[in-house]
Every structure is written in C-alpha cells, then in structure tokens.
Amino acid sequence: SFFVSVKGKRGILNHNFELTQLSTSDQQHNFVVWADTQMISAEDCEQLKATTVPDFKKLLQQYPADTLFHGIGCGDLVWDKFEYFKDYKEAIATTGVAFYNVIGNHDMDLNSRTDDYSAESFKQAFGPTYYSFNRGSIHYVVLDDVFFIGTAKKYIGYLTETQLAWLEKDLQFVTPGTTVVVSLHIPTFTGAPKRNKKEEDFGGTVSNRKKLYALLAPYKVHIMSGHTHFNECWEEGNIMEHNHGTVCGAWWTGPICGDGTPSGYGVYEVNGSDIKWFYKSTGKENNHQLRIYPKGYAKAYPEEIAVNIWNWDTKWKIEWFEDGTSKGAPEQRVAKDPWAIELYEGPALPQKHKFVEPSLTEHLFFIKPSASAKEIKVKATDRFGKIYEEAIKIA
C-alpha cells in the first residue's frame, strides 16, 4: 500500500515502505481510468470481474512485458454498498496493476453528521481522499470534490479550502510547465447544461472550479473525471478535461452509457511530458471508436444515417464517403443515440434500473445519402493522426 494511517497515533511514528526498483525508466508509462464501477449487488461485482478485468488484462498483453502501468479508480467504486469495496479491491488486485482511487458520491458515508466525517469508510479501505505523487515527468493529483451537505444523498461539487490550500503548497514544488494530471469524481465542467437548456446542477460540476483553475494556470493540465455516465472531452487554454464513460455502462443494465458510449475506460500513454489516449470499449478491439447506424435507425431522422464517435473532441477530423467518393464532413448535431433510446427510453426500461434514460450528446454525426448510394464509409482521424474507419451497406 502507498499509505499508512496515523489516525489516533501520537509521538514519533516510523513506517518503512518496501520499494521495488524499476527495471526501466518511468519516463514512459501508461495508465487507465476506470470511472463508475458502481456495484450495488453481488451480480454487478461478478460482471466487473468477468468483463472489465479480463478485458484490461488482455490490453496489458498488447504492450511489452516491462511496460509500466497504473490505474485510477475515478470514484463511485460502489453504489452505497460498502461491503462491495472488498470485491472492487479483489478485482483490481487481479489485474496486477496498482490503482489510485478517488472518492465518489456513492462511496461516502451518507449518514454522517457533516462532510468532515463522510469519507471514513472510504479512508479505511483506500486511504486518503486527496494526495499527490510523481511518475516520470508527470505530477499526479487526486482530489475529493464531493461535498456532503448533511442530508441523505445530497451533495455538491465543491473543493474545500483545506484541499485548495494543500494543493497550493503541493504545487510550489512542481516546476511551471509540468504536465499535471488531476483526478476527481465530479467533473469540473460539462456541456450538459447547454445541451439540456437547464441551469448548472450543483451536484453535476464543481462550483468553485475557477479557484482550482487559477492554481493550475502555470501547468499543462489534464483533468480526469467520471460521475455523469457519459463521455465528453473539452479543452480550453492549458486545461483539458476527460469526463469518462463508465465501466458499468448504464449501471450494469446494458452495454452502453446513456449517450451511446460503450462501457469501458480511458487508456493513456505517457512519453515524457506528452500524453496520448484512446477510449477502450469493454470486449472490443482498440480500434472500435465509432458506431454507424443503418439509415432510419434514428427514428427522428428517417432519411439519415447516424454515427456515434464517443471520444470525439474538437481536434478530430470526420469525413464521410458515398460509394468511394468523399462528401466532406457530416453534420454534427446534439441528439440522443438511437440505440440508447431503444434500450433505455421510457418508464418501463431498462428492467433492472428503470430510472436510466438516454442523454443528449454532441458526439453524434448525421449523413443523408443519395437515393442511389450503395455504401457509406466514415473516416475519423483523432488528434494524434490515428485513423478509424467503419462502413455500412445500404440495401
């Protein structure tokens, strides 16, 4: 373990951490982000162990044997059932990779009197709720941005002064220009309020995020978050936030999240201060990065073909072809994924958790083929120049 509890102990304390010397430089290393494993039953725990764990182990085998990996558990490790912390720990132990875990709203003691004591069960299982470490040239920070307001299951996205003051001191030891990876559960910001034409939800983003951004201003920053059960990437200035789709899909009810993102996790490859990444869909190959629906499958657009490119960001280039001829960029539109509608829309679906609904997303693209078209192909090029292609025949 990377921590030892000093709670209730007085005087001079000694603890020896046994270290193993690396066989290779950690300037090159990789990490994965598992967001919202969120188990509420023994069945969910078994699904995690039977699907995500072997998928990750298969991914590890694709890299040289001496490749360095660690994991970040980005909160909501369980769904209020702390007895399943044990199963989560068993699952990550099976991978052979060290995980650094973030507290989520469903990992909190919701019967505590105040936020001050809401993380006691989490701390007993996983250690501190905010801390930092260095690996290679990267400075990693974990924060607790779930603030319990004292009423059952009520919380806001908020960073306490204690944490911000600690972070301010921590960053004094980090050279300006360094790449800093900040992991927290509730995203600092998302486009959901704009998409849904609603005011920002205090439990959906971090209300005092600008104070965090100010501390991070001298650095190149990647923020890792979960919580939303959709996948979204945004970038502004020195900050890029990766709000991850979930390991559990739609709370272990189906293979996709409410925005159509497959259940899965983020994979990040570090070389010095540079980071490249892709989204790994559980049970799929690494190049599974988009889904093309047959014409009319999206009922609201009967003459069009819908394409979901879940890890899209503004530096991707999307192009479509009709029978081998380029037609330029498809139309990007805020809409609901048609498969998510089929699986989750309405009060009767899904059977296991009927509260699940499809969500609006910006990573949908639409194509209107000609009457004579026989095949449509979509070419998606990510910000690193990696090309992903999918095609569909038109009957």
C-alpha positions in Angstrom: 0.0 0.0 0.0 1.2 3.6 -0.7 -0.2 4.9 2.6 -0.3 4.2 6.3 -2.9 5.5 8.7 -1.7 7.8 11.5 -5.2 8.5 12.9 -5.2 8.4 16.7 -1.5 7.9 17.0 0.8 10.3 18.9 4.5 10.9 19.2 7.2 9.9 16.7 5.9 7.4 14.2 8.1 5.2 12.0 6.9 3.2 9.0 9.0 1.6 6.3 7.6 1.3 2.8 9.2 -1.5 0.9 10.1 -0.3 -2.6 10.9 -2.3 -5.7 13.4 -0.8 -8.1 12.1 -0.4 -11.6 13.7 -2.3 -14.4 13.1 0.5 -16.8 12.7 4.3 -16.8 9.2 5.6 -15.8 9.5 8.5 -18.3 7.4 6.2 -20.5 4.4 4.7 -18.7 0.7 4.2 -19.2 -2.4 4.5 -17.0 -6.0 3.6 -17.3 -9.0 5.5 -15.8 -11.9 3.4 -14.6 -14.9 5.6 -13.9 -18.0 4.4 -12.0 -17.6 0.7 -11.5 -20.6 1.3 -9.2 -21.7 -2.1 -8.0 -24.9 -2.4 -5.9 -25.2 -6.2 -5.9 -23.1 -9.4 -6.0 -24.2 -9.8 -9.6 -22.7 -6.5 -10.5 -19.4 -7.5 -8.8 -19.3 -10.6 -10.8 -19.9 -8.7 -14.0 -16.9 -6.4 -13.2 -14.7 -9.4 -12.6 -16.0 -11.3 -15.7 -15.8 -8.5 -18.2 -13.7 -5.4 -17.3 -10.9 -7.3 -15.5 -10.2 -9.8 -18.3 -10.5 -7.0 -20.9 -7.9 -4.9 -19.1 -5.6 -7.9 -18.7 -5.9 -8.6 -22.5 -5.0 -4.9 -23.1 -1.9 -5.3 -20.9 -0.7 -8.2 -23.0 -0.6 -5.9 -26.1 2.3 -4.0 -24.6 5.9 -5.1 -23.9 6.2 -7.1 -20.7 8.2 -4.3 -19.0 5.6 -1.6 -19.7 4.7 0.4 -16.6 1.0 0.8 -15.9 -1.1 2.1 -13.1 -4.8 2.7 -12.7 -7.0 5.5 -11.4 -10.4 4.5 -10.0 -12.3 7.7 -10.7 -15.0 7.4 -8.0 -18.3 5.6 -7.4 -16.3 2.5 -6.9 -19.5 1.0 -5.4 -23.1 2.2 -5.2 -23.6 2.9 -1.5 -22.9 -0.7 -0.6 -19.5 -0.5 1.2 -19.4 -4.3 1.6 -18.5 -4.4 -2.1 -15.3 -2.4 -1.6 -13.9 -5.8 -0.9 -14.9 -7.1 -4.3 -13.6 -3.9 -6.0 -10.2 -4.4 -4.3 -10.2 -8.1 -5.4 -10.9 -7.1 -9.0 -8.1 -4.5 -9.2 -5.7 -6.9 -7.4 -6.4 -9.5 -10.1 -5.1 -7.1 -12.8 -1.6 -6.9 -11.1 -1.7 -3.1 -11.5 -1.6 -0.6 -8.7 -4.7 1.6 -8.6 -5.0 5.1 -7.0 -8.6 5.7 -6.0 -10.9 8.7 -6.0 -13.9 9.0 -3.7 -17.3 9.4 -5.4 -20.7 10.4 -4.0 -21.7 6.8 -3.8 -18.5 6.0 -1.8 -19.5 8.4 1.0 -21.0 7.7 4.5 -24.3 9.4 3.8 -25.4 9.1 7.5 -22.5 11.1 8.8 -23.2 14.4 10.6 -21.2 16.6 8.3 -18.8 16.3 5.3 -15.9 16.1 7.7 -16.7 12.5 8.5 -18.3 11.4 5.3 -15.2 9.6 4.0 -14.4 7.4 7.0 -15.3 4.1 5.3 -13.5 5.0 2.1 -10.4 6.0 4.0 -10.3 2.7 5.9 -10.5 0.8 2.6 -8.4 3.0 0.3 -6.5 5.6 2.2 -6.5 9.4 1.9 -9.0 11.3 -0.3 -6.5 13.8 -1.5 -2.9 13.3 -2.3 -0.2 13.6 -5.0 2.6 11.6 -6.5 5.1 11.9 -9.3 5.7 9.3 -12.0 8.2 10.1 -14.7 7.8 13.8 -15.6 4.1 13.8 -14.7 2.7 15.2 -11.4 -0.4 13.3 -10.4 -3.0 14.8 -8.0 -6.1 13.2 -6.6 -8.8 15.4 -5.1 -12.1 14.9 -3.2 -14.7 17.2 -4.9 -17.8 15.6 -3.4 -19.1 17.8 -0.6 -21.8 16.2 1.5 -24.3 18.7 2.8 -25.7 16.7 5.7 -29.0 15.5 4.2 -29.1 11.9 2.9 -27.7 11.6 -0.6 -27.4 15.3 -1.0 -24.0 16.8 -2.1 -22.5 19.4 -4.3 -19.4 19.6 -6.4 -17.0 21.6 -4.3 -13.4 21.7 -3.3 -12.8 22.7 0.4 -10.3 25.4 1.4 -8.3 22.7 3.2 -7.7 20.9 -0.1 -7.1 24.1 -2.1 -4.6 25.3 0.5 -2.8 21.9 0.4 -2.8 21.9 -3.4 -1.3 25.4 -3.4 1.6 24.3 -1.2 2.0 21.0 -3.2 2.3 22.8 -6.5 5.1 25.0 -5.1 7.3 22.0 -5.6 6.2 21.5 -9.2 8.1 23.4 -11.9 5.8 25.6 -14.1 5.2 24.0 -17.5 5.0 20.5 -16.0 2.2 18.2 -17.1 -0.2 17.8 -14.2 -2.9 15.1 -14.1 -5.7 15.9 -11.7 -8.2 13.1 -10.9 -11.6 13.8 -9.2 -15.1 12.3 -9.4 -17.5 15.1 -10.2 -16.3 16.9 -13.4 -15.3 20.5 -13.1 -17.4 21.4 -16.1 -19.5 19.7 -18.8 -21.6 20.8 -21.7 -24.7 19.1 -20.3 -26.5 22.3 -19.0 -26.2 23.9 -22.5 -27.4 20.7 -24.2 -30.3 20.3 -21.9 -31.1 24.1 -21.7 -31.0 24.0 -18.0 -29.2 25.7 -15.2 -26.0 24.1 -14.0 -26.6 21.4 -11.4 -24.7 22.0 -8.1 -24.2 18.2 -7.9 -23.1 17.9 -11.5 -20.0 20.1 -11.7 -17.5 21.8 -9.3 -19.0 25.2 -8.2 -15.6 26.7 -7.3 -13.7 25.3 -10.3 -12.2 28.7 -11.2 -10.2 28.7 -8.0 -8.8 25.3 -9.0 -8.1 26.5 -12.5 -6.2 29.5 -11.1 -3.9 27.2 -9.1 -3.3 25.1 -12.2 -2.6 28.1 -14.5 1.2 27.6 -14.7 0.9 23.9 -15.9 -0.3 21.8 -18.7 -3.3 20.1 -17.2 -5.4 17.0 -17.8 -8.4 16.6 -15.6 -9.8 13.0 -15.2 -13.4 12.8 -14.0 -16.5 10.5 -14.0 -19.9 10.8 -12.4 -22.0 11.8 -15.4 -22.3 8.3 -17.1 -21.5 9.9 -20.5 -18.2 10.6 -22.3 -17.1 14.1 -23.1 -13.8 15.9 -23.7 -13.3 19.6 -23.6 -10.2 21.8 -23.9 -9.6 25.5 -23.1 -6.3 27.2 -22.6 -3.9 25.0 -20.6 -6.7 22.6 -19.4 -8.2 19.5 -21.0 -10.9 17.6 -19.1 -11.7 14.0 -19.9 -15.1 13.1 -18.5 -15.2 9.4 -18.9 -17.9 7.0 -19.9 -18.4 4.3 -17.3 -17.1 0.8 -16.6 -20.6 -0.1 -15.7 -22.3 1.2 -18.8 -25.8 2.2 -17.7 -25.4 0.9 -14.1 -24.8 -2.7 -15.3 -28.1 -2.8 -17.3 -26.7 -2.7 -20.8 -23.6 -2.4 -23.0 -23.6 1.3 -23.5 -24.0 4.5 -21.5 -26.9 6.9 -21.9 -25.1 8.8 -24.6 -24.3 5.6 -26.6 -20.7 5.4 -25.3 -19.7 1.7 -24.8 -19.0 0.5 -21.3 -15.2 0.9 -21.0 -12.4 3.0 -19.8 -9.7 5.5 -20.8 -6.2 4.4 -21.8 -3.4 7.0 -21.5 0.1 6.5 -22.9 2.8 8.8 -21.4 6.1 9.7 -23.1 8.0 12.3 -21.0 5.5 15.2 -20.6 3.3 14.2 -23.5 0.2 12.1 -23.2 -1.8 10.3 -25.9 -5.0 8.5 -25.2 -7.9 6.4 -26.6 -11.2 5.0 -25.2 -11.2 1.3 -24.7 -14.6 -0.3 -25.1 -15.0 -3.4 -23.0 -14.9 -6.6 -25.1 -13.9 -4.7 -28.3 -10.7 -4.1 -30.1 -8.8 -0.9 -29.5 -9.9 0.5 -32.9 -13.6 0.3 -32.0 -14.1 4.1 -31.9 -17.3 4.7 -33.7 -20.7 3.1 -34.5 -22.7 3.6 -37.7 -26.4 3.0 -37.6 -28.5 1.9 -40.6 -30.4 4.6 -42.4 -33.6 5.4 -40.4 -32.5 3.6 -37.3 -32.6 7.0 -35.6 -36.4 7.4 -35.8 -36.3 11.2 -35.6 -34.2 11.3 -38.8 -35.7 8.6 -41.1 -33.7 9.7 -44.2 -30.3 9.9 -42.4 -27.5 7.7 -41.1 -26.4 8.4 -37.5 -22.8 8.0 -36.4 -21.6 8.0 -32.8 -18.0 8.9 -32.3 -17.8 8.8 -28.5 -14.3 10.1 -27.8 -14.5 12.9 -30.3 -13.1 16.3 -29.4 -12.7 19.5 -31.5 -9.3 18.3 -32.9 -10.7 15.2 -34.6 -11.5 15.3 -38.3 -14.5 13.4 -39.5 -15.1 12.7 -43.2 -17.7 10.6 -45.0 -17.7 8.8 -48.3 -20.5 7.6 -50.6 -19.5 4.7 -52.8 -15.9 5.8 -52.5 -16.4 9.5 -53.2 -15.6 12.0 -50.4 -18.6 14.1 -49.3 -16.8 16.1 -46.7 -17.7 16.4 -43.1 -21.0 15.0 -41.8 -23.4 17.3 -39.9 -22.7 17.3 -36.2 -25.9 17.6 -34.1 -26.9 17.5 -30.5 -29.2 14.4 -30.2 -29.8 11.1 -28.5 -28.1 8.0 -29.5 -30.7 5.7 -31.2 -29.5 2.5 -29.6 -29.7 4.2 -26.2 -33.2 5.3 -27.0 -34.1 1.7 -27.8 -32.5 0.3 -24.7 -33.4 2.9 -22.1 -36.1 5.4 -23.0 -39.4 5.4 -21.1 -40.5 4.4 -17.6 -40.5 0.7 -18.3 -36.9 0.5 -19.5 -34.5 -0.9 -18.6 -36.0 -3.6 -16.4 -33.2 -3.6 -13.9 -33.0 0.2 -13.2 -35.9 2.0 -14.7 -34.6 5.5 -13.9 -32.0 5.1 -16.7 -32.7 7.3 -19.7 -30.8 8.2 -22.9 -28.9 11.5 -22.7 -28.3 14.3 -25.3 -24.8 14.3 -26.7 -22.6 16.3 -29.0 -20.7 13.4 -30.4 -23.4 12.3 -32.9 -23.0 13.0 -36.7 -25.6 12.6 -39.4 -25.3 11.7 -43.1 -28.0 11.9 -45.8 -27.1 9.5 -48.5 -28.4 9.9 -52.1 -31.1 7.6 -53.4 -28.6 5.6 -55.4 -26.0 5.1 -52.6 -24.8 1.6 -52.0 -22.2 2.0 -49.3 -21.4 4.7 -46.8 -18.0 4.9 -45.1 -16.9 7.1 -42.2 -13.3 8.1 -41.6 -12.5 9.5 -38.2 -9.0 10.9 -37.6 -8.2 11.6 -33.9 -5.9 14.5 -32.7 -2.9 12.2 -32.9 -3.5 11.3 -36.6 -4.8 7.8 -35.8 -7.4 6.8 -38.4 -10.6 4.8 -37.6 -12.9 3.7 -40.4 -16.3 2.0 -40.5 -18.6 1.3 -43.4 -22.2 0.2 -43.9 -24.1 -1.2 -46.9 -27.4 0.4 -47.9 -29.9 -2.2 -49.1 
